[in-house]
């Protein structure tokens, strides 16, 4: 374990967070929020002191990063980000309770969107900006951002990318990992800007356009109004619906389009599987909730928005889906687990894994019927080796195990089983909204419950392994 390199990386991440805090600081200055300005200045000073202290103390002789360092760095970076990121909320008094502020910040960086706020509209603009900006930072991953701008990384930094970018397989778009990170962020920034422009054209104020674009891009879903997106016009709701679905697509496909290989992108079986599930879900829910609304267009709009919000794990809402029929709620609950495509900013189990499991089950059935047959699993036209299949199967087992453990622990809370199970599913899959008593917010959960759900959010965003490896004593041995 190259501990000095891990410490150096953590220091770099904390310094980057100090720079990111300048944006909400400027927002608070623009809106004349003196208390928030002070809170951000103190937080920036703390972040810089810790960041420079770590990097100066580290002095890594070797900057090579192996898998072990990659997983540990990613896990600890997200914890440090959340601990420092919650300081402005606490110092300003906007969220005076540290555990509440930590929960809100973890929810932001992990792009979950679960909130403890009961009156979000009472929060200042600077804090609302920071709250939503954490979605945008966490969506693509702060380590990917660090790799894109810091020149001192070896090509073994691919281990950082693999530990942070969700999905069963992560590779480089181009030979150099730094260029891959830059390409990902350029695509991310451009699509975000396009959404901001389209929201502005629909009459949404500049501030609202920015924070909602941050939430959509990171598939996070922090709203700045009590009814989330419900009070905005139909055009704006459709724009956000479309962009939620766009950010749920594998970013590699956008790179193919960028280099004029659109045919290759549209041949993606995962893309069509994703769009097929979306279309099927919209049709089913539209038919089920039609009696609740005045017109077919309004029904389709609400169905499409909620389906997009759940499958991409964004969590924005335009309707009170908690009052919908059981069939629609069940379908939305199932979408929580599926999630978006691998290599997207969406959470959940990931459709690529679902497809591989289905194909592997089909292969095993074929082997049972024809023991001598030679069957292979193919994904995106390429053969999937048994190592990858085994890793997907193992991840499913660990995924189910951790979900059950968290549900068991959260069972000590005072809520009914629907509330607790959907709250855990929502936090573990980085969605945000739940059913039952947690449909509005998570403020009624005890401090213990909020800590457990915060851990669930981190486990879900980092896909479990980085957290497990960081907590394992064997990881920290020198050899």
N, C-alpha and C positions, 0 to 999 in steps of 0.2 A: 504493500500500500504506500503510494507516494503522498504521505500526509501533508507535506509542505505544499504540494501542488493543489491539493484539495482546499487548503487554507487560502492559498493565493487566489484560486478561482472564486471562493466565497467572498473574499475581499473585493474582487473585481465586480461581482454581482451587486454587492451592497453599494459600491460607488456609483454604479449605473443607476441604481434605484434613487440615489440622491439627485442625479441629473433628471430623472423622470419626475421627481417631485417638484421640479421647477415649473412645469406646466400648470398644475393646479394652483401653485403659488401665484403665478401670473393671473390666473382666472380670479382668484380671491382679490388681487389688487385691482383688477378691472371693475369688480362689483363692490369694491370698498368694504370688504369684510376683514376688519383689522384683527379680530381674534383668530381667524383662520390663517391669516398671513403670519402671525406670530407662531402658530402651531406648525405650519409648514417650514418656517425658518429653523425652528428648534429641531424638527425631525430631520431636516437636511444636514444640520450640523452634527447630529448624532450619527447619521448614516455615514458621513464623510470621515468622522473620527474612527468609527468601527472599521470602515472599509480600508482606509489608509493604514490603520493599525495592523490589520490582518495581512495586507500585502507586504508591508515592511517587515513584519515578523516572520513571514514565510520564507522568503529568499530560496525558492526551489532550485536545486542544482539541476534537476531534469524536469522539463515541462511536458514529458510524454504522458499521455493519458491512456490507461488501459480500461477494460470494461469495469473493473472494480471501482476505480476512481470516478469513472463516468457516472455510475449509479449513485454513489455516495454524494458526489458533488451536486447532482440534480436534486436529490431528496433534501439535503441540507439547505440548498439555495432557496427552495420553496418555503421552507420553515423560516429562514432568516428574512425573506421578502415579506412574509406575513407578519412577523413580529415587529419589524421596523415600519411596515406599511400601515399598521394600525395605530401608530403613535399620533398622527394628526387628529384622528377621531377622538382619542382620549384626551390629548392636551387641549384641544379646542372646546371640549365638553359636549360636542355633538353626539358622541357615544361614550359617556363617561366611564362605563363599566369595561374593564380591560378584556374580559372574556367575550363580551358582546362585540367589542371592536375587533378582536381577533377572529371571531366567527365571521363577521362581515367581510373582513379583509381576505381571509382564506377563501370564502365564497367568491370574492372578486377575482383573485388571482387564478383560482382553479376553474373559473368561468362557470360556476354553479348557479349563482343568482339567488340563492336562498338568503333571506334577510330577516333580521330581528327588529327592523324598524316598523313601528306602528303608524308613524306619520312622516313618510318620506318627503312630503312637500314642505315640511318645516325646516329641512336641512339646507344649509347655505350652498351657493353655487360652486364654490371651490371644492367643498367636500363631495358634492354630487359628481363633479368632474373627476376627482381622484377615484371615487368609488367605481365609476364606469370605466375609467382609463385602465384600472387594474384588469378588467376583462380583456382589453385589447392587448395589454402586455402579456397576460397569461395565455391568451389564445394560441399564438404561435410558439410561445415559450421564451422566457427571458434568456435562457442559455443559448438559444439559436440566435437571438439578437446580439449577445455578447460575442459569439463566434464570428458574426458578420462584421463587427467593427473593431475587434481587438486583433492585432496582427501576430501575436506571439503564440500561435497554436500549431501543433504538428497535425499531420493528417490523421492521427489517431483520435482526434476530436470527434470523429464519427461516433465514438462511444457515448459522447454527450448527446448527440443528435438522436441516437437510438434509444437512450434512456428517457428522453423528454418528449419526442414526437410519438403520438399514439399509433398503435397498429402492430400487427404481427411481424412485419418485415419493413425495415427502413434502409434505404440506400442513398447513394449520392446521385444527384441529377447530372452533375458534371464531375470531372476527375478530382477537382479540389473541393474539400469540404467547406472552406470559407466561401467559395463562389456559390455552392449549394445553399448555404445559409442566406447569402445576400439575395439570391434569386427568389427564395421563399418569401423573404420580407418585402422585396419589391412588389411581388404579386399581391401580397397581403395589403400593402399600403395603397396600391392602385385601386384594388376592388373597394377598399374602405372609402377612398376619396370619391369614387363613382357613386357609391350609395349616398354619401353626404350631399353631393350635387343634386341627385334625384329627390332627396328629401327636401332640400331647399326649394327646388322647383315646385314641390307640392304645397308650399306655404309653411313648412315647419321652421320655427325660429332657428338661428344658427347654433345656439347652445344645445337645444334639443336635438338638432340633427347630428351634432358631434357625439353626444353621449349615447344616442341610440345606435349610431353607426359603430361605436366602440363595442356596445353590447351585442350587436348582430355579428360583427366580424369575429369576436371572440366566442360566439355562441354562448354568451353569459346570461344576459337578460335582466340586469338591474334596471328597473324603471325609475322615472323621476316623478311619476304621478301615481295617485292611489289606485287608479284603474289600469295601470301599466300602459298599454297602447290603445285602450278602449275609447278614449276621448278624441283621438285623431281621426281625420277623414278616411274614407275608403281607399283613396289613392295611396296615402301614406302607409296604410295597413298592408296593401298589396305589395308595395315596394319592399317593406320589411319582410313579408312572407317570402318573396322571391330571393332576397339576399340571405335569409336564413338558410334556404335550400342551397344556395350557391356556396356558402361557407361550409356546408356539410359534405362537399365533394372533395375528393383527393386533390391536393394542390399540384401533384405531378401532372394531372390532366391539363391544368391551365398552362403549365410549362410546355407541354406538347403543342398546345394551340399557339403559344407564343413563338415557338420555333417552326410554325407552319406545318405541324403534323396533326392537324385536327382529326383526320380520319382515324388515327391511332387512338386519340382520346375518346372518340365516340364509339370505338369498338370495345371499350371497357365493360366487362360483364358486371362488375361491381356497380358501376354507374347506372346501368339499366335495372339492376336488381333494386337499387336505392330508389330510383324514380318509380319503379313498379309498385313498391311497397307504399310510397307516398300517394300515388294515384288510387290504389286499392283502399287505403285508409280513408282518404277524403271522400270517396264514393260511399263507403259503408257508413261513416259518421254523418254525412249529409243526409242520407236516407233515414237515419235513426233520429236526428234532431230536427228534421224539417218541420214537425208540428209546433216547435217552440218559437219559430221566427216567422216574419211576415212575408218574406219572398224567398225564392230559390237562390237568387244572387247573394242575399245576405247570409243565407244558410251555408252556401259554398264558401263564402269569404271567411266565416268563423271556423268552419271545419278545416279549411286549408291552412289558416293561420295556426290553429292549435296543433294540427298534425306536424307542420313544419317546426313549430316551437318544441315539440316533444322529441321527434326523431333526431333533430339536430342538437338536442339538449340545450336550446337557447332559453326557453322558459318564459318568453314574453307571452302576454295573453290579451285577448280582445273581448272575451266572454267569461262568464262564470261557469267554467266547465265542471266545477264541483257539483252543480245542480243538474248536469246532463244525465240522461239515462245510463243505467249500469253498463250496457253494451259499449257505449262510446267511451266511458271511463275506463273500462277494461282494456279496450284497444289502445287508448293513450298510455295506460300503465305498461302494456307490453312494448310499446314504442320506446319507453324509457330505457329498456334494457338493450334494444337493438342498437341505438345510436346511429351515427353517420358513417361515412366511409373512412377507411384508414388514411392517415396523412392529411386529415381535415382538422378543423378546430373543434369539431363535435366530440362529445364524450360517449359514454355507453360502451357496450361490449365490442362494437365495430362489426359492420356488415361483412367485411372480408373474412373475419373469423367464422361468422355464421355460415357463410358460403363454403368455406373449407370443411367445416364440421359436417355439413349436409353431403358434400361430395365424398368425404371419407366414409360416412355411414352407408352411402350407396355402394362404395367399393367393397365394404365389409359384407354387405348383403350379397353382392355378386360372388364374393369368395365363398360364402356359405353354400350358394347354389352350385357354383362351379369351382371347386377347390384348386384345380390345376390352372385356372385362368390367371393371366397377368394383367391386372388393372392398375392404372395410375390415376392420381389426382392431379387435375390441371386447374390452374387459376390464371386468368388473363392470358390464356393461350400457352402458358408455360407449365412444365411439370413441377409439381411441388414435392420436394423431398420429404422423406419420413421424419427427419429432424424437425422441420417446420410444423408438420402435422402433429407430431408429439408435443411440441411446445404450445400449440393452440389448445390441444386437449388438456394439457397440464394447467394452462392458464384458466380454462373453463372451470376446472376442479377447484383451483385456488380462489377464483372469483366467487363461486357458489359458497365455498367454505367461509370466506370472509364476510360475505353478505349475511349468512346465517348467524355468524358470531356477533356481528354488529346489531342485527335485529334482536338477538337474545339479550344483549347488554342494554339496548335502548328500551327493552321491555320493562325495565324498572321505572320508567317514566309513567306519569299518570294518565296517558292518553289511551284511546282504544286501539285495537290491533290495526285497523285500516290506516289510522293516522301514523302510527309508528312504522309500519312496513313501507308505506309510500314515502314517508320522510326519509327513511334509510335508502330506499331505491333512488329517490331524487338526489340525495347528497352523494351517494356512492357512484351514481352515473352522471353527476355534474349537471343536473337539470334545473333545480330550484324549486318550482312549485310542487306541492304534494296535494293529497286529498284530505278530507276530514278536517280536523281542527288546525292542521298546519297549512291549509289552503291559502290563507292570507299571509302569514309569516310564522317565524319560529320563535317568537318572543316568549312564549309560555314554557318552553323547555327549560329545565334547570341548568345551572352552570355545568354540571357533570354531563348532561345530555348534549349541550352545545359543544363541549370538548370532544365527545365521542363522534358527533356528526362532523366536526371539523376534521378529525382524523379520517373519517369516511370520505370526505371531499378530497383530501390529499391522496389517499389510497386510490381513489377512482381516477383522478387526473394523471397520476404518475403510473397507473396500471400496476400497482401493488409491489412489484419486484424491487424498485429502488428503496422503498421504505423497509421491506424485509431485510434486504442486504445491509442497509445502514445499521439496523438494530442487531445484526448478527455479529457476535464477538470475533468469529473467524475472519470476517471482512477486514478487521483492523490490524490483523497480524502483519508483520513486516514481510513475511514470506508465505 
